[in-house]
Amino acid sequence: MASTVKCKCGAEYIRRDTKFLAKHKGNAFCEDCGTMLESWESTHVPSFEHIERGAAAYAEESTWG
């Protein structure tokens, strides 16, 4: 099942779970601002597909000159 996750910077991600037999531990961070989206230690491991850029990405792009 997929859901939409929005970072505080405005970036959006599609979040999907994959089930494993053993627990996995990890973290996911926003590609635009670096904020932690989620931390886990579970047999249900999320993956995040970046679908919308956030304000941090637009601010960085405007300084490229």
N, CA, C and O atoms as a GROMACS GRO file, in nm:
protein
  260
    1MET      N    1   0.084  -0.118   0.000
    1MET     CA    2   0.000   0.000   0.000
    1MET      C    3   0.089   0.124   0.000
    1MET      O    4   0.189   0.129   0.072
    2ALA      N    5   0.054   0.222  -0.078
    2ALA     CA    6   0.132   0.345  -0.088
    2ALA      C    7   0.059   0.460  -0.020
    2ALA      O    8  -0.064   0.465  -0.016
    3SER      N    9   0.138   0.552   0.034
    3SER     CA   10   0.083   0.673   0.094
    3SER      C   11   0.174   0.789   0.055
    3SER      O   12   0.286   0.769   0.009
    4THR      N   13   0.125   0.910   0.074
    4THR     CA   14   0.203   1.029   0.043
    4THR      C   15   0.256   1.088   0.173
    4THR      O   16   0.182   1.102   0.271
    5VAL      N   17   0.385   1.122   0.172
    5VAL     CA   18   0.450   1.183   0.289
    5VAL      C   19   0.501   1.320   0.246
    5VAL      O   20   0.560   1.334   0.138
    6LYS      N   21   0.478   1.421   0.329
    6LYS     CA   22   0.523   1.556   0.298
    6LYS      C   23   0.622   1.602   0.405
    6LYS      O   24   0.594   1.594   0.524
    7CYS      N   25   0.738   1.649   0.360
    7CYS     CA   26   0.840   1.702   0.450
    7CYS      C   27   0.802   1.844   0.490
    7CYS      O   28   0.718   1.908   0.426
    8LYS      N   29   0.863   1.894   0.596
    8LYS     CA   30   0.834   2.030   0.641
    8LYS      C   31   0.877   2.136   0.538
    8LYS      O   32   0.827   2.248   0.542
    9CYS      N   33   0.969   2.100   0.447
    9CYS     CA   34   1.014   2.195   0.344
    9CYS      C   35   0.920   2.197   0.224
    9CYS      O   36   0.935   2.280   0.134
   10GLY      N   37   0.823   2.105   0.221
   10GLY     CA   38   0.727   2.100   0.112
   10GLY      C   39   0.752   1.988   0.014
   10GLY      O   40   0.667   1.962  -0.072
   11ALA      N   41   0.867   1.920   0.024
   11ALA     CA   42   0.894   1.806  -0.065
   11ALA      C   43   0.793   1.695  -0.037
   11ALA      O   44   0.752   1.674   0.077
   12GLU      N   45   0.754   1.626  -0.143
   12GLU     CA   46   0.658   1.516  -0.128
   12GLU      C   47   0.719   1.385  -0.177
   12GLU      O   48   0.797   1.382  -0.271
   13TYR      N   49   0.680   1.278  -0.110
   13TYR     CA   50   0.730   1.144  -0.140
   13TYR      C   51   0.615   1.046  -0.140
   13TYR      O   52   0.518   1.062  -0.066
   14ILE      N   53   0.626   0.944  -0.225
   14ILE     CA   54   0.536   0.828  -0.215
   14ILE      C   55   0.608   0.727  -0.128
   14ILE      O   56   0.723   0.690  -0.156
   15ARG      N   57   0.542   0.682  -0.023
   15ARG     CA   58   0.599   0.587   0.073
   15ARG      C   59   0.534   0.451   0.052
   15ARG      O   60   0.412   0.438   0.049
   16ARG      N   61   0.620   0.349   0.037
   16ARG     CA   62   0.573   0.211   0.022
   16ARG      C   63   0.648   0.123   0.122
   16ARG      O   64   0.763   0.150   0.155
   17ASP      N   65   0.582   0.018   0.169
   17ASP     CA   66   0.644  -0.078   0.260
   17ASP      C   67   0.677  -0.207   0.188
   17ASP      O   68   0.603  -0.252   0.101
   18THR      N   69   0.790  -0.265   0.225
   18THR     CA   70   0.828  -0.398   0.182
   18THR      C   71   0.845  -0.483   0.307
   18THR      O   72   0.910  -0.441   0.403
   19LYS      N   73   0.786  -0.603   0.306
   19LYS     CA   74   0.794  -0.692   0.423
   19LYS      C   75   0.910  -0.788   0.408
   19LYS      O   76   0.927  -0.851   0.303
   20PHE      N   77   0.991  -0.799   0.514
   20PHE     CA   78   1.104  -0.891   0.520
   20PHE      C   79   1.083  -0.989   0.635
   20PHE      O   80   1.003  -0.962   0.725
   21LEU      N   81   1.154  -1.100   0.633
   21LEU     CA   82   1.144  -1.197   0.742
   21LEU      C   83   1.222  -1.152   0.865
   21LEU      O   84   1.181  -1.179   0.978
   22ALA      N   85   1.333  -1.084   0.843
   22ALA     CA   86   1.416  -1.034   0.953
   22ALA      C   87   1.401  -0.882   0.965
   22ALA      O   88   1.369  -0.814   0.868
   23LYS      N   89   1.424  -0.832   1.085
   23LYS     CA   90   1.416  -0.687   1.107
   23LYS      C   91   1.529  -0.614   1.035
   23LYS      O   92   1.641  -0.664   1.025
   24HIS      N   93   1.497  -0.497   0.985
   24HIS     CA   94   1.593  -0.407   0.923
   24HIS      C   95   1.588  -0.276   1.000
   24HIS      O   96   1.483  -0.235   1.050
   25LYS      N   97   1.701  -0.211   1.009
   25LYS     CA   98   1.710  -0.083   1.078
   25LYS      C   99   1.759   0.022   0.979
   25LYS      O  100   1.849  -0.005   0.900
   26GLY      N  101   1.700   0.140   0.983
   26GLY     CA  102   1.744   0.244   0.892
   26GLY      C  103   1.674   0.376   0.912
   26GLY      O  104   1.589   0.391   1.000
   27ASN      N  105   1.711   0.472   0.830
   27ASN     CA  106   1.655   0.607   0.832
   27ASN      C  107   1.635   0.653   0.689
   27ASN      O  108   1.704   0.608   0.598
   28ALA      N  109   1.539   0.742   0.670
   28ALA     CA  110   1.518   0.806   0.540
   28ALA      C  111   1.521   0.957   0.563
   28ALA      O  112   1.462   1.009   0.658
   29PHE      N  113   1.592   1.026   0.474
   29PHE     CA  114   1.607   1.170   0.485
   29PHE      C  115   1.555   1.239   0.360
   29PHE      O  116   1.560   1.183   0.251
   30CYS      N  117   1.505   1.360   0.377
   30CYS     CA  118   1.457   1.440   0.265
   30CYS      C  119   1.574   1.473   0.173
   30CYS      O  120   1.680   1.515   0.218
   31GLU      N  121   1.553   1.453   0.043
   31GLU     CA  122   1.657   1.481  -0.056
   31GLU      C  123   1.682   1.631  -0.073
   31GLU      O  124   1.789   1.672  -0.120
   32ASP      N  125   1.585   1.713  -0.035
   32ASP     CA  126   1.597   1.857  -0.056
   32ASP      C  127   1.656   1.932   0.064
   32ASP      O  128   1.741   2.019   0.046
   33CYS      N  129   1.613   1.897   0.186
   33CYS     CA  130   1.658   1.974   0.303
   33CYS      C  131   1.733   1.892   0.407
   33CYS      O  132   1.792   1.948   0.499
   34GLY      N  133   1.731   1.759   0.395
   34GLY     CA  134   1.805   1.673   0.487
   34GLY      C  135   1.731   1.634   0.613
   34GLY      O  136   1.787   1.562   0.697
   35THR      N  137   1.607   1.677   0.630
   35THR     CA  138   1.528   1.642   0.748
   35THR      C  139   1.498   1.492   0.747
   35THR      O  140   1.469   1.435   0.642
   36MET      N  141   1.504   1.428   0.865
   36MET     CA  142   1.470   1.286   0.874
   36MET      C  143   1.320   1.269   0.851
   36MET      O  144   1.239   1.330   0.920
   37LEU      N  145   1.285   1.186   0.755
   37LEU     CA  146   1.145   1.157   0.727
   37LEU      C  147   1.093   1.046   0.817
   37LEU      O  148   0.980   1.051   0.865
   38GLU      N  149   1.178   0.946   0.839
   38GLU     CA  150   1.135   0.831   0.919
   38GLU      C  151   1.256   0.750   0.962
   38GLU      O  152   1.357   0.743   0.891
   39SER      N  153   1.245   0.688   1.079
   39SER     CA  154   1.344   0.595   1.130
   39SER      C  155   1.271   0.465   1.160
   39SER      O  156   1.157   0.468   1.206
   40TRP      N  157   1.335   0.350   1.135
   40TRP     CA  158   1.267   0.223   1.157
   40TRP      C  159   1.362   0.115   1.204
   40TRP      O  160   1.483   0.120   1.179
   41GLU      N  161   1.306   0.018   1.271
   41GLU     CA  162   1.369  -0.108   1.306
   41GLU      C  163   1.254  -0.209   1.306
   41GLU      O  164   1.189  -0.230   1.408
   42SER      N  165   1.232  -0.270   1.191
   42SER     CA  166   1.110  -0.345   1.169
   42SER      C  167   1.126  -0.444   1.054
   42SER      O  168   1.222  -0.436   0.977
   43THR      N  169   1.031  -0.535   1.043
   43THR     CA  170   1.025  -0.622   0.926
   43THR      C  171   0.952  -0.554   0.810
   43THR      O  172   0.958  -0.601   0.697
   44HIS      N  173   0.886  -0.443   0.838
   44HIS     CA  174   0.821  -0.360   0.736
   44HIS      C  175   0.913  -0.241   0.708
   44HIS      O  176   0.923  -0.149   0.789
   45VAL      N  177   0.979  -0.244   0.593
   45VAL     CA  178   1.079  -0.143   0.560
   45VAL      C  179   1.023  -0.048   0.454
   45VAL      O  180   0.980  -0.091   0.347
   46PRO      N  181   1.022   0.083   0.486
   46PRO     CA  182   0.968   0.179   0.390
   46PRO      C  183   1.067   0.216   0.280
   46PRO      O  184   1.188   0.209   0.299
   47SER      N  185   1.013   0.255   0.166
   47SER     CA  186   1.093   0.316   0.061
   47SER      C  187   1.021   0.446   0.023
   47SER      O  188   0.899   0.456   0.033
   48PHE      N  189   1.099   0.543  -0.022
   48PHE     CA  190   1.044   0.676  -0.050
   48PHE      C  191   1.081   0.717  -0.192
   48PHE      O  192   1.199   0.718  -0.229
   49GLU      N  193   0.981   0.752  -0.271
   49GLU     CA  194   1.002   0.801  -0.407
   49GLU      C  195   0.974   0.952  -0.408
   49GLU      O  196   0.862   0.995  -0.379
   50HIS      N  197   1.075   1.029  -0.442
   50HIS     CA  198   1.066   1.176  -0.443
   50HIS      C  199   0.979   1.219  -0.561
   50HIS      O  200   1.014   1.193  -0.676
   51ILE      N  201   0.866   1.286  -0.534
   51ILE     CA  202   0.775   1.324  -0.641
   51ILE      C  203   0.757   1.475  -0.656
   51ILE      O  204   0.709   1.521  -0.760
   52GLU      N  205   0.795   1.553  -0.554
   52GLU     CA  206   0.779   1.699  -0.561
   52GLU      C  207   0.891   1.765  -0.482
   52GLU      O  208   0.917   1.731  -0.367
   53ARG      N  209   0.958   1.861  -0.546
   53ARG     CA  210   1.067   1.930  -0.477
   53ARG      C  211   1.011   2.025  -0.372
   53ARG      O  212   0.901   2.079  -0.385
   54GLY      N  213   1.092   2.044  -0.267
   54GLY     CA  214   1.054   2.134  -0.160
   54GLY      C  215   1.121   2.270  -0.174
   54GLY      O  216   1.198   2.292  -0.267
   55ALA      N  217   1.092   2.359  -0.082
   55ALA     CA  218   1.144   2.495  -0.085
   55ALA      C  219   1.297   2.498  -0.082
   55ALA      O  220   1.357   2.586  -0.145
   56ALA      N  221   1.361   2.406  -0.012
   56ALA     CA  222   1.507   2.404  -0.003
   56ALA      C  223   1.570   2.383  -0.140
   56ALA      O  224   1.674   2.442  -0.171
   57ALA      N  225   1.510   2.300  -0.222
   57ALA     CA  226   1.563   2.273  -0.357
   57ALA      C  227   1.549   2.397  -0.445
   57ALA      O  228   1.639   2.427  -0.523
   58TYR      N  229   1.438   2.468  -0.433
   58TYR     CA  230   1.418   2.589  -0.513
   58TYR      C  231   1.513   2.700  -0.469
   58TYR      O  232   1.563   2.774  -0.552
   59ALA      N  233   1.537   2.711  -0.339
   59ALA     CA  234   1.629   2.814  -0.288
   59ALA      C  235   1.771   2.786  -0.336
   59ALA      O  236   1.842   2.879  -0.375
   60GLU      N  237   1.814   2.661  -0.334
   60GLU     CA  238   1.947   2.623  -0.380
   60GLU      C  239   1.962   2.649  -0.529
   60GLU      O  240   2.066   2.696  -0.574
   61GLU      N  241   1.858   2.619  -0.606
   61GLU     CA  242   1.861   2.638  -0.750
   61GLU      C  243   1.877   2.787  -0.786
   61GLU      O  244   1.944   2.821  -0.884
   62SER      N  245   1.816   2.875  -0.709
   62SER     CA  246   1.823   3.020  -0.741
   62SER      C  247   1.961   3.079  -0.712
   62SER      O  248   1.990   3.189  -0.760
   63THR      N  249   2.046   3.011  -0.638
   63THR     CA  250   2.180   3.061  -0.607
   63THR      C  251   2.284   3.010  -0.708
   63THR      O  252   2.402   3.043  -0.695
   64TRP      N  253   2.244   2.930  -0.806
   64TRP     CA  254   2.338   2.873  -0.902
   64TRP      C  255   2.391   2.976  -1.002
   64TRP      O  256   2.492   2.952  -1.067
   65GLY      N  257   2.325   3.087  -1.014
   65GLY     CA  258   2.367   3.199  -1.090
   65GLY      C  259   2.390   3.194  -1.229
   65GLY      O  260   2.426   3.296  -1.289
   0.00000   0.00000   0.00000
